[in-house]
Amino acid sequence: MISSTKIKDFLKFIKIEHTLFDLPFGYAGMLLANVITLKIFLLITISAISARIAGMIINRIEDLPLDKKNPRTKERELVTGKISLKEAYIIFFISSIIFEISSILLNLLAGLFVPVILLLFYVYPKTKKFYAISHIFLGFSIGIIVLGGYIGAKGMFPTSPETYYLMIFVSFWIAGFDIIYQNQDTDFDKSVGIKSIPVILDGNILWPTAVFYLVSTIFLIIFSINSIFKLIVSLLIIILLFLRLPYIYKLSIDDLFKFDIPIPFLLLLSLII
């Protein structure tokens, strides 16, 4: 029998709160496809959760050598041994299989789309050695969940640009926050050859973050232009994005992340109504 401590370690290992945070992006794709049944809703839920778990674990496995050296990450479960490397691989393969099966049950195209997403998850940690690419790559790896939700619901690629606009918004919004997140490790990243934007700009991340948010804002407005209500919601989201900028050097990552928490749900609200 699995102990409650082990379950807590597992949930912390996969960052269950981030997994739940990404779910609305899959639902947004489903709503944009306008094909909504209980079966599709449940399968997209299972697919999105298992995909996020697989992505988180492969990132932890790939980053393990660095996490062992980084003072900030020395308490991570894979570093301390609370989760063994063998257990991590087992969880990765099980979540990947669940991801594939749930996607196949949605439709063939969704099933064929799974290896592409898993490849993105695998490649992402390796992009950290290239100039500034990792932020965009991470953003796209999460933004593509919107497209995955659409394909899962409808079994085809979107023919109208609306889904792609939302995907690009999510991609640049997440990439912008990743710049802030990576700024925690600027000194360490310099020492191990990671070429993040904070390393390249020596921690001066205000303007590149603002640029990423500006790009995301443009695509959010284009996405919302056909609805007054969506424009109002988009304005609230834009306020949340730019309201944090004066505090990116002052607040902790957890406090800065609180600005993001309402955004996926505001997006869903605008699509539902």
Secondary structure, DSSP 8 states (H G I E B T S, - for coil): ---HHHHHHHHHHTTHHHHHHHHHHHHHHHHHHT---HHHHHHHHHHHHHHHHHHHHHHHHHHHHHHHH-GGGTTSHHHHTSS-HHHHHHHHHHHHHHHHHHHHHH-HHHHHHHHHHHHHHHHGGGGGGSTTHHHHHHHHHHHHHHHHHHHHHHSS--SSTHHHHHHHHHHHHHHHHHHHHHGGGHHHHHHHT---HHHHTTT--HHHHHHHHHHHHHHHHHHHTT-HHHHHHHHHHHHHHHHTGGGTTTS-HHHHHTTTTTHHHHHHHHHH-
